[in-house]
Amino acid sequence: MTSGRGVWITLEGGDGSGKTTQSNLLAEWLEGEGRTVVRTREPGGSEVGQLIRDIVLHHRGDIAPRAEALLYAADRAHHVATVVRPAIERGDIVLQDRYLDSSVAYQGAGRVLDATEVRDLSLWAAEGALPDLTLLLDLDPAAARTRLDADDKPFDRLEAEREEFHGRVRDAYLALALAEPERFLVLDAAERPEAIAERIRARVGALLG
């Protein structure tokens, strides 16, 4: 989604893949280049989204898979309308943790729902909006779990899922990247953070012209 002014970049990948680290490094570089950066996330990038985030990630009981997908889509509809589109129209760079590819991977493959239906639901919710660039941090689920264990923080509902779940999520992400190579940049999340950041800066620099 572009208006000829702003740029929209999303970061995707399994839990523990280093999205936050790379988002921090990229934002610091962009701001050093004089760009205005809007950092946001899904779910939780708006006041309404934060309420939905508390449900989908921290609700102690079960949530039916279709209900979970619909909650993410509801967050997405409000978030794109109230945060992403206005920032793009101002000419800002939107740097976003997770978007519809997460729903296809987690609710589609992870929860074994129809991936096409999940994607179509998100596209309908967001009026067809797609990022200019999606950075996919790819990491083996076992390595990701080691990282999460080392953080010594409580797992949310999705982080706590079994390795088989996260394996399906990873496979779905890689399939999405293969289907849309012009939008995705796939990065080996096992590499040094600075080496990953250099690759990201090269691609983003080319995008910004």
C-alpha positions as CSV (number, residue, x, y, z in Angstrom):
1,M,0.0,0.0,0.0
2,T,1.5,3.3,-1.0
3,S,0.2,6.8,-1.6
4,G,3.4,8.0,-3.3
5,R,4.6,9.4,0.0
6,G,5.1,7.1,2.9
7,V,6.5,3.6,3.1
8,W,5.1,0.6,5.0
9,I,7.5,-2.1,6.3
10,T,6.4,-5.1,8.3
11,L,8.5,-7.6,10.2
12,E,7.4,-11.2,10.4
13,G,8.8,-14.5,11.8
14,G,8.3,-17.0,14.6
15,D,8.5,-16.1,18.2
16,G,12.1,-15.7,19.3
17,S,13.4,-14.8,15.8
18,G,14.7,-11.4,16.7
19,K,12.0,-9.1,15.2
20,T,12.3,-6.6,18.0
21,T,16.1,-6.3,17.8
22,Q,15.9,-5.7,14.0
23,S,13.1,-3.3,14.3
24,N,15.1,-1.3,16.9
25,L,18.2,-1.2,14.6
26,L,16.2,-0.3,11.5
27,A,14.3,2.5,13.3
28,E,17.6,3.9,14.7
29,W,19.1,3.9,11.2
30,L,16.1,5.5,9.5
31,E,15.8,8.2,12.1
32,G,19.5,8.9,11.7
33,E,18.8,9.4,8.0
34,G,16.2,12.1,8.9
35,R,13.1,9.9,8.4
36,T,10.0,10.1,10.6
37,V,9.3,6.5,11.8
38,V,6.0,5.3,13.2
39,R,6.6,2.1,15.2
40,T,3.5,-0.1,15.7
41,R,2.4,-3.7,16.1
42,E,-0.4,-6.2,15.6
43,P,-2.2,-6.9,17.7
44,G,-2.1,-3.9,20.0
45,G,-1.1,-0.9,17.8
46,S,-4.1,1.1,18.9
47,E,-6.2,1.5,22.1
48,V,-8.8,-0.9,20.7
49,G,-6.0,-3.2,19.5
50,Q,-4.5,-3.4,23.0
51,L,-7.8,-4.7,24.4
52,I,-7.9,-7.4,21.6
53,R,-4.2,-8.2,22.3
54,D,-5.0,-8.9,26.0
55,I,-7.7,-11.4,24.8
56,V,-5.8,-13.3,22.1
57,L,-2.4,-13.5,23.8
58,H,-3.3,-13.6,27.5
59,H,-6.8,-15.0,27.9
60,R,-6.4,-18.0,30.2
61,G,-9.1,-20.2,28.7
62,D,-9.5,-21.6,25.2
63,I,-10.4,-19.5,22.2
64,A,-12.0,-21.2,19.2
65,P,-9.6,-21.0,16.2
66,R,-12.1,-19.1,14.0
67,A,-12.9,-16.7,16.9
68,E,-9.2,-16.1,17.2
69,A,-8.8,-15.3,13.5
70,L,-11.7,-12.9,13.6
71,L,-10.3,-11.1,16.6
72,Y,-7.0,-10.6,14.8
73,A,-8.9,-9.3,11.7
74,A,-10.9,-6.9,13.9
75,D,-7.7,-5.5,15.3
76,R,-6.3,-5.2,11.8
77,A,-9.3,-3.3,10.4
78,H,-9.1,-0.7,13.1
79,H,-5.3,-0.5,13.1
80,V,-4.9,0.1,9.4
81,A,-7.7,2.7,9.3
82,T,-6.5,4.7,12.4
83,V,-2.7,4.2,12.5
84,V,-1.2,2.9,9.3
85,R,-3.1,4.8,6.6
86,P,-2.8,8.2,8.3
87,A,0.9,7.7,8.8
88,I,1.4,6.7,5.1
89,E,-0.6,9.8,4.0
90,R,1.7,12.0,6.2
91,G,4.7,10.6,4.4
92,D,6.0,8.7,7.4
93,I,7.7,5.3,7.4
94,V,5.6,2.7,9.2
95,L,7.6,0.0,10.9
96,Q,5.3,-2.7,12.0
97,D,5.7,-5.9,14.0
98,R,3.4,-8.5,12.4
99,Y,0.6,-8.1,9.8
100,L,-1.7,-10.4,7.9
101,D,1.1,-12.9,7.1
102,S,1.1,-13.7,10.8
103,S,-2.5,-14.6,10.6
104,V,-2.0,-16.9,7.6
105,A,0.9,-18.6,9.4
106,Y,-0.4,-18.8,12.9
107,Q,-4.2,-19.1,12.5
108,G,-4.1,-20.7,9.1
109,A,-1.2,-23.2,9.3
110,G,-0.8,-23.3,13.1
111,R,-4.5,-23.7,13.9
112,V,-5.1,-25.7,10.7
113,L,-7.7,-23.3,9.2
114,D,-8.0,-22.6,5.5
115,A,-5.1,-20.2,4.8
116,T,-6.8,-18.6,1.8
117,E,-9.9,-17.8,3.8
118,V,-7.8,-16.4,6.6
119,R,-5.9,-14.2,4.2
120,D,-9.0,-13.0,2.4
121,L,-10.6,-12.1,5.7
122,S,-7.6,-9.9,6.6
123,L,-7.5,-8.3,3.2
124,W,-11.2,-7.5,3.5
125,A,-10.7,-6.1,7.0
126,A,-7.8,-3.9,5.8
127,E,-9.4,-2.9,2.5
128,G,-6.8,-4.8,0.5
129,A,-3.8,-3.0,2.1
130,L,-0.4,-4.7,1.7
131,P,3.0,-3.5,2.9
132,D,5.7,-2.3,0.5
133,L,8.2,-4.6,2.1
134,T,8.0,-7.6,4.5
135,L,11.1,-8.7,6.4
136,L,10.9,-12.4,7.3
137,L,13.2,-13.5,10.0
138,D,13.5,-17.2,9.5
139,L,14.6,-19.4,12.4
140,D,14.4,-23.1,13.3
141,P,11.7,-23.5,16.0
142,A,14.0,-25.4,18.3
143,A,16.6,-22.6,18.2
144,A,13.8,-20.1,18.7
145,R,12.6,-22.0,21.8
146,T,16.1,-21.9,23.2
147,R,16.1,-18.1,22.9
148,L,12.7,-17.8,24.5
149,D,13.7,-20.0,27.4
150,A,16.8,-17.9,27.9
151,D,14.6,-14.8,28.3
152,D,13.1,-16.3,31.4
153,K,9.7,-14.6,30.7
154,P,6.2,-16.2,30.9
155,F,5.1,-17.5,27.5
156,D,1.9,-16.0,25.9
157,R,-0.7,-18.3,24.4
158,L,1.0,-18.7,21.0
159,E,4.6,-19.0,22.4
160,A,3.5,-21.8,24.6
161,E,2.3,-24.0,21.7
162,R,4.1,-27.2,20.8
163,E,7.1,-27.4,18.4
164,E,4.9,-29.0,15.8
165,F,2.7,-25.9,15.8
166,H,5.7,-23.6,15.3
167,G,7.0,-25.9,12.6
168,R,3.8,-25.4,10.6
169,V,4.1,-21.7,11.2
170,R,7.6,-21.6,9.8
171,D,6.7,-23.6,6.7
172,A,3.8,-21.3,6.0
173,Y,5.9,-18.2,6.3
174,L,8.5,-19.6,3.8
175,A,5.6,-20.6,1.4
176,L,4.3,-17.0,1.6
177,A,7.7,-15.6,0.8
178,L,8.1,-17.9,-2.1
179,A,4.8,-16.8,-3.5
180,E,5.6,-13.1,-3.2
181,P,9.3,-12.7,-3.7
182,E,9.0,-9.0,-4.7
183,R,7.4,-8.1,-1.3
184,F,9.5,-10.4,1.0
185,L,13.1,-10.3,2.1
186,V,13.9,-13.6,3.8
187,L,16.7,-13.3,6.4
188,D,18.5,-16.1,8.3
189,A,17.7,-15.2,11.9
190,A,20.6,-17.4,13.1
191,E,23.2,-14.9,11.7
192,R,24.7,-12.1,13.7
193,P,22.2,-9.3,14.4
194,E,24.4,-6.7,12.7
195,A,24.9,-8.8,9.6
196,I,21.1,-9.1,9.3
197,A,20.7,-5.4,9.9
198,E,23.1,-4.6,7.0
199,R,21.0,-6.7,4.6
200,I,17.9,-5.0,5.8
201,R,19.4,-1.5,5.4
202,A,20.5,-2.4,1.8
203,R,17.0,-3.4,0.8
204,V,15.3,-0.6,2.6
205,G,17.7,1.9,1.1
206,A,16.9,0.7,-2.4
207,L,13.2,0.9,-1.6
208,L,13.5,4.5,-0.4
209,G,15.6,5.5,-3.4
